[in-house]
């Protein structure tokens, strides 16, 4: 199953899409990676979804990526004696540690870590920012606030604190249990919520111990401020625009998205643009024109992937949502303006290694000669990421004998992943590359392909060979020692 686009689609699984038949239909419609949201569902339900994905992978003979999204710490108010209370602009309201049910002038906020760092002038946002308060006085167990944007505050609504770095780890006890479960299950990516500093990512990496790649969700102002340091210790990034738009002025999110996508591309690390991309398709079989433009913008910017959340997990039209994203991607990528934007945004920073130079050379040769595809052999995924950073005009065939690496590469822009046998010689690599290009209709016998690989084989980071091969070359045996 060959995709006729380069950007990847991440689809979240949930009550509307958790059965084998629907997951297969989502894959056939265009989903490349499936997201398991650890905020919802039991471990047993997530395992059933994971097993279904792997069964479909075996049926379709194509690697499929699985991303487990950890919930992160959840900050919530306590409960009210009446269940809810209406706050008007200008009202005075107190948050404290008293567990007694809340009333008209106060409610419990059972998070002493928040009070420890609050300062007069700090903002508290409740219920996804619908209610906004400004701190006037505070101490180790209270915060007296004035309401700047009113609304109904009710039991256990979420709280955001955008103006301070909270002394909270990104991983709660639940997250640690979920991380271990997901790694043992065999997921390919772990999405880390509530990232504020690079140390949060390092902790998750140590716990994962190489069993899954780490993808940091950028959803807090503190993460934006130290993004370069977070990117350096992450394997990938998710621009989580939902919480980011709550904690920061909404008009600041588009330029932040653009900067983050460009930085990820320069670092040759995948980036997902997520949240509310086709929100109306939760209830409607058709998206709005604004939503289509939003998806298109992320693709024009060069994102590796776009993501569906509730649209595919709980919506009424999950398959239609994936189909819509696929159609938008195909339309954008055939637009001549897309090529102009992508190529004009290509930088030259960080291209200092032999592998970097080979990736650049592969792209330049593909642009100036008759090349049908670039076949990149990889043991760790680095060669494929470097090839994808160049955003070549021809397809990238990612080839590896390590299935877990190919599954991670399902998130990489343009990568068509193909499992190969263990190889010992470059000649065998050429043969496998030609066979894959022909089998998956990337090239006919009259076309040429580029083969990127490293010698010695089966050594990560050894990319040092580039060859142009004609697809009518004699298909020698994979075991030929020559």
FENTAMO-V897257 format. One record per helix or strand of 2 or more residues. SS is the DSSP state (~ for helix, > for strand). FROM is the first residue (numbers start at 1). LEN is the number of residues. Records with the same first field share a line. If there is no record, write none. Layout:
SS = FROM-LEN / FROM-LEN
//
This chain:
> = 8-6 / 33-5 / 65-5 / 84-4 / 92-5 / 102-2 / 106-3 / 123-4 / 131-9 / 142-8 / 151-4 / 158-3 / 189-4 / 213-6 / 236-5 / 270-5 / 305-4 / 371-7 / 395-6 / 415-5 / 448-7 / 463-8
~ = 20-10 / 43-18 / 112-6 / 173-13 / 198-11 / 221-5 / 227-7 / 241-7 / 250-17 / 279-4 / 289-12 / 310-4 / 318-16 / 336-9 / 354-15 / 382-8 / 403-7 / 426-14
//
